[in-house]
Amino acid sequence: METTQDAIVHVTPLAFQKMKQLLEDQELSAIRLSVLGGGCAGLQYDMHPTNERLEGDFVQSLDELVLYIHPVAVAYLKGTTVDYSDAMVDGGFKFINPNASNTCGCGTSFGI
């Protein structure tokens, strides 16, 4: 586990509130962020609540919110902003990634 003082990802206030609510509702302690192969652009974001910190995870603390970031995902996620939209169509968590050279239409996958 590596704790980082530098922000790997940035979280907007609305996304922060939604993440905290998700953790409270499920009685879990952290959000895990990673990147998986797949999706129409080659890579896709993975985000889910957890109590399990894995060996090698980077730990980013944002006030009362803890993020576990898979070490391989750090290079892909560095500088990414996680936002949230309450829109009825295409709402939910959004990743604004300055490292992505292309993204799919639905915004859940990207390429570098």
N, C-alpha and C positions, 0 to 999 in steps of 0.2 A: 504494500500500500504506500502510496506517496501522496502526501498532502501538499497542495499547491497554494501559494499565496497569490499567484497571478491567475486571473480569471481565464479559464479555457473557453467557457461559454458565458454569455450574458443572458439574463432572464428579465423580461419586461415585468412591470408590476402586475398586470393582469395574469400573465403566465405563472408568476410566483404565487398569487392567490389560488389559482386553480390547482397547482401542484401541491400546495399545503393542504387544500381541501381534500384532494385525492388521498393524500397520506393519512389524514385524520379519519376519513371515511373507512379506509381499509386497515387502520391501526398499524401502519408500517412506518419506517423511519427514514427512508431515503428514496431518491429517484435514480435509477440506473440509466445511463446514456451510452449507447454503443452504435456502431455502424455495421450493417450486415451486407453481404453480397446479395444482389437481386434487385428486383424492381425494373422498370422499363428503362432507367438511365444507368443501371449498373450497380449502384449502391443504394441502400435505404437506411433511414434512421430507425433506431429502436429505442424506445423510452418506456420504462415501466417501474412501478413502485416495488420496493424490496426491503428486506431486513438484512440481506446477505451482502457483505463486502467481500469481493474476490481478491485473491492475491494479485498484486500488481496494479489494482485500481488506483486511479488518481482520485483524491477526495477534495471536492470544492465545497466550501461552506458559504452559504449566502444567508446571513442572519440566522433564521430558524430553519432553513432548508439545506439539506445535505444532498449533494450530487455525487454518485459514484460513476466515474468515467473510465471505460475500458481503455487500457494503455494504447492499443492499436488505433482506437477512435480519436485520440487526442490530435493527431496530425490532420485528420479530416474535419474535426469540429472546432479547432482553434479559431476564435473570433466570431463564431456563430452566435446569433441571437435567437433565443427561443421565445416566441410570442404566442398569444392565444387569441382566437376570434370566436365570438359568440354568434356569428352568422349562422342562419338556418341552413344555408347551402355552403358547403366547403368550410364549415367551422371546425374548431378544435385547435390543437397545438400546431404551430408553424415554425419551421426552421429557416432562418434567413442566413445562408451560408456564403460568405465572401470567397470561399475556396472552390465552390462549385463552378465548373465550366459549362455545365448544362444541367437542366432539371427536367423532370417530366411534367406533364400538364397538371397532375394532381398534387404536385409539390411534396410527395413522400419519398421520392428517389432522386438521386443526383449522380453526376459523374465529375471526376477530377481530371 
